[in-house]
């Protein structure tokens, strides 16, 4: 089996990372920066990130010089990538599931995660949100940046069709919620919603890629896509899926306070 064939079996975000894409969040760099501004990380904070991935947002968090930064990831390869891309002396990585971080109760002030709750079944979503509540001090902030369904009254037929196509073309069992459902998930775990921001889900549109990656990296990504035929087909299929459901998907960033 060729390396390209093995890669072609991987989840969509790994395919995009392989061709050089660094920003893999549904609302792009813009929505990530909005969420991080609302998180207001400072030097007195102990920060936890669930599933840091390539470490793009970890770099933003650590630029605020928090007292500590801890990344939680169950994927050893991803954890190594985070450590490689983030250089901060008060940083550590823990190999664990986000629903069982191994951290003590009420020990941190800020927790966030991006594009990871979407990938989980509903009960695991709840478990991860409850874990964020458990490890946060009262008054601490929890931020999420996820794929969302729209409108709130989206039909079950469209929802199931979207789930099926995401699973088939992106190789993840993505289960996005509507913005109202995401807010309810947080409220049910004892959080007070502070801020809600949305952005278009345009991850693979040229305008967004240029915004997220800059001209030089965009040209490098395009070159890599042209070279690798199997990966190109996967990426084209992913973009076709996103376009097909353009009116039914967006991205949401929510910041909530633990009561």
C-alpha positions as CSV (number, residue, x, y, z in Angstrom):
1,X,0.0,0.0,0.0
2,X,1.5,3.4,-1.0
3,X,2.0,6.2,1.4
4,X,-0.5,8.3,-0.6
5,X,-3.1,5.5,-0.3
6,X,-2.6,5.2,3.4
7,X,-3.0,9.0,3.7
8,X,-6.1,8.9,1.6
9,X,-7.8,6.7,4.3
10,X,-7.2,9.3,7.0
11,X,-9.6,11.9,8.3
12,X,-10.1,15.1,6.3
13,X,-8.1,17.3,8.6
14,X,-5.1,15.2,8.3
15,X,-5.3,15.3,4.5
16,X,-5.5,19.0,4.6
17,X,-2.5,19.2,7.0
18,X,-0.5,17.0,4.7
19,X,-0.9,19.4,1.8
20,X,0.3,22.2,4.1
21,X,-2.9,23.7,5.5
22,X,-2.3,25.0,9.0
23,X,-5.6,26.6,9.9
24,X,-8.2,23.8,10.1
25,X,-11.0,25.5,12.1
26,X,-14.5,25.8,10.6
27,X,-14.7,29.5,11.1
28,X,-11.1,30.2,10.0
29,X,-8.4,32.3,11.6
30,X,-10.9,35.1,12.0
31,X,-13.3,33.3,14.3
32,X,-10.5,31.7,16.3
33,X,-9.1,35.2,17.0
34,X,-12.5,36.5,18.0
35,X,-12.9,33.6,20.4
36,X,-9.4,34.1,21.9
37,X,-10.1,37.8,22.3
38,X,-13.2,36.9,24.2
39,X,-11.3,34.4,26.4
40,X,-9.1,37.3,27.5
41,X,-6.1,35.1,28.5
42,X,-3.6,36.8,30.7
43,X,-0.5,36.2,32.8
44,X,-2.5,35.0,35.8
45,X,-4.3,32.3,33.9
46,X,-3.9,28.5,33.9
47,X,-5.0,27.5,30.5
48,X,-6.1,24.1,29.1
49,X,-6.8,23.3,25.5
50,X,-8.6,20.2,24.4
51,X,-7.1,18.6,21.2
52,X,-4.7,21.4,20.2
53,X,-4.0,19.7,16.8
54,X,-1.2,21.5,14.9
55,X,-0.9,24.1,17.8
56,X,-2.1,27.1,15.8
57,X,-4.4,28.4,18.6
58,X,-1.9,27.3,21.3
59,X,0.6,29.8,19.9
60,X,-2.1,32.5,20.3
61,X,-2.8,31.4,23.9
62,X,0.9,31.2,24.9
63,X,1.6,34.6,23.3
64,X,-0.5,36.0,26.2
65,X,2.1,34.5,28.6
66,X,-0.3,32.6,30.9
67,X,1.0,31.1,34.1
68,X,0.6,27.7,32.5
69,X,-0.7,26.1,29.3
70,X,-1.7,22.4,29.2
71,X,-2.8,20.6,26.0
72,X,-4.9,17.5,26.3
73,X,-4.8,15.1,23.3
74,X,-5.4,11.4,23.1
75,X,-3.4,11.2,19.8
76,X,0.3,10.9,20.4
77,X,1.2,12.1,16.9
78,X,-0.9,15.2,17.3
79,X,0.6,15.9,20.7
80,X,4.1,15.7,19.2
81,X,3.1,18.2,16.5
82,X,1.8,20.6,19.2
83,X,5.1,20.4,21.1
84,X,7.0,20.9,17.9
85,X,5.0,24.0,16.8
86,X,4.6,25.7,20.2
87,X,7.6,26.9,22.1
88,X,6.6,28.0,25.6
89,X,8.4,27.1,28.8
90,X,5.3,26.8,30.9
91,X,3.7,24.3,28.5
92,X,3.0,20.6,29.0
93,X,1.0,18.0,27.1
94,X,-1.1,15.2,28.6
95,X,-2.0,12.1,26.6
96,X,-5.6,11.6,27.6
97,X,-9.2,11.9,26.3
98,X,-10.7,15.3,26.7
99,X,-13.5,13.7,28.7
100,X,-11.0,12.4,31.3
101,X,-8.2,14.9,31.4
102,X,-6.6,13.6,34.6
103,X,-6.4,17.2,35.9
104,X,-7.7,18.0,39.4
105,X,-11.1,19.6,40.2
106,X,-11.4,23.4,39.9
107,X,-7.7,24.0,39.2
108,X,-7.7,26.1,36.0
109,X,-9.1,29.4,34.9
110,X,-9.5,29.0,31.1
111,X,-10.4,26.0,29.0
112,X,-11.1,25.9,25.2
113,X,-11.3,23.5,22.4
114,X,-11.9,23.9,18.6
115,X,-13.4,21.6,16.0
116,X,-13.4,18.6,18.3
117,X,-16.8,18.5,20.0
118,X,-18.4,18.3,16.5
119,X,-16.7,15.0,15.9
120,X,-18.1,13.3,19.0
121,X,-21.4,11.5,19.6
122,X,-23.8,13.5,21.7
123,X,-23.1,11.7,25.0
124,X,-19.3,12.2,24.5
125,X,-19.9,15.9,23.8
126,X,-21.7,16.1,27.1
127,X,-18.9,14.3,28.9
128,X,-16.2,16.7,27.4
129,X,-18.2,19.8,28.4
130,X,-18.8,18.4,31.9
131,X,-15.0,17.7,32.1
132,X,-14.4,21.4,31.3
133,X,-16.8,22.4,34.0
134,X,-15.1,20.0,36.5
135,X,-11.6,21.3,36.0
136,X,-12.5,25.0,35.9
137,X,-12.6,27.3,38.9
138,X,-15.9,29.0,39.5
139,X,-16.0,32.0,37.2
140,X,-13.6,30.4,34.8
141,X,-14.2,30.6,31.1
142,X,-14.8,27.9,28.5
143,X,-14.6,28.6,24.8
144,X,-15.6,26.4,21.9
145,X,-15.3,26.9,18.1
146,X,-17.3,24.3,16.2
147,X,-19.3,23.5,13.1
148,X,-22.9,24.4,13.4
149,X,-26.2,23.6,11.6
150,X,-28.6,26.2,10.4
151,X,-31.3,27.2,10.6
152,X,-32.4,26.2,14.1
153,X,-35.4,24.4,12.6
154,X,-33.3,22.4,10.0
155,X,-35.2,19.3,9.0
156,X,-34.2,15.9,10.3
157,X,-33.9,14.7,6.6
158,X,-31.4,17.4,5.7
159,X,-29.5,16.8,9.0
160,X,-29.2,13.1,8.4
161,X,-28.1,13.6,4.8
162,X,-25.5,16.0,5.9
163,X,-24.2,13.6,8.5
164,X,-23.9,10.9,5.9
165,X,-22.1,13.0,3.4
166,X,-19.6,14.3,6.0
167,X,-18.9,10.8,7.2
168,X,-18.4,9.5,3.6
169,X,-16.3,12.3,2.2
170,X,-14.4,13.6,5.3
171,X,-14.0,10.2,7.1
172,X,-15.3,11.6,10.4
173,X,-18.6,10.9,12.1
174,X,-19.2,14.7,12.5
175,X,-22.4,15.5,14.4
176,X,-22.7,19.3,14.4
177,X,-25.5,21.0,16.4
178,X,-27.5,24.1,15.8
179,X,-26.2,27.3,17.6
180,X,-29.2,26.9,20.0
181,X,-28.3,23.3,20.7
182,X,-24.6,24.2,21.3
183,X,-25.7,26.9,23.8
184,X,-28.0,24.4,25.5
185,X,-25.3,21.8,25.8
186,X,-23.2,24.4,27.7
187,X,-26.0,25.6,29.8
188,X,-26.9,22.1,30.9
189,X,-23.4,21.6,32.2
190,X,-23.6,24.7,34.4
191,X,-22.3,27.4,32.2
192,X,-23.6,30.9,31.6
193,X,-23.3,32.0,27.9
194,X,-21.2,35.2,27.6
195,X,-20.6,35.6,23.9
196,X,-21.7,34.0,20.7
197,X,-20.1,34.7,17.3
198,X,-20.6,33.1,13.9
199,X,-18.8,32.9,10.6
200,X,-19.3,31.2,7.3
201,X,-18.1,27.6,6.9
202,X,-15.7,28.4,4.0
203,X,-12.7,26.3,5.0
204,X,-11.8,25.3,1.4
205,X,-12.9,28.4,-0.5
206,X,-9.9,30.3,-2.0
207,X,-10.8,33.6,-0.3
208,X,-10.8,32.0,3.1
209,X,-7.6,30.0,2.4
210,X,-5.9,33.2,1.5
211,X,-7.2,34.9,4.6
212,X,-6.1,32.0,6.8
213,X,-2.8,31.0,5.2
214,X,-1.5,34.0,3.3
215,X,-0.4,34.1,-0.4
216,X,2.8,32.1,-0.1
217,X,1.4,29.2,1.8
218,X,-1.8,29.2,-0.3
219,X,0.4,28.7,-3.4
220,X,2.3,25.9,-1.7
221,X,-1.0,24.2,-0.8
222,X,-2.3,24.5,-4.4
223,X,1.0,23.0,-5.6
224,X,0.8,20.1,-3.2
225,X,-2.8,19.4,-4.2
226,X,-1.9,19.4,-7.9
227,X,0.9,16.9,-7.3
228,X,-1.0,14.3,-5.3
229,X,-3.9,13.0,-7.3
230,X,-5.6,10.8,-4.7
231,X,-5.4,13.6,-2.1
232,X,-6.7,16.1,-4.7
233,X,-9.8,13.9,-5.3
234,X,-10.4,13.8,-1.5
235,X,-10.1,17.5,-1.1
236,X,-12.3,18.2,-4.1
237,X,-15.0,15.9,-2.7
238,X,-14.7,17.6,0.7
239,X,-15.2,21.0,-0.9
240,X,-18.1,19.7,-2.9
241,X,-19.8,18.5,0.3
242,X,-19.2,21.9,2.0
243,X,-20.7,23.7,-1.0
244,X,-23.7,21.3,-1.2
245,X,-24.7,22.2,2.4
246,X,-23.5,25.8,2.3
247,X,-27.0,27.1,3.4
248,X,-27.1,24.5,6.3
249,X,-23.7,24.9,7.9
250,X,-21.8,27.7,9.5
251,X,-19.2,28.0,12.3
252,X,-19.9,29.2,15.8
253,X,-17.6,30.4,18.7
254,X,-19.1,30.5,22.1
255,X,-17.5,31.7,25.3
256,X,-19.3,30.7,28.6
257,X,-18.6,31.2,32.3
258,X,-18.7,28.5,34.9
259,X,-21.3,29.4,37.5
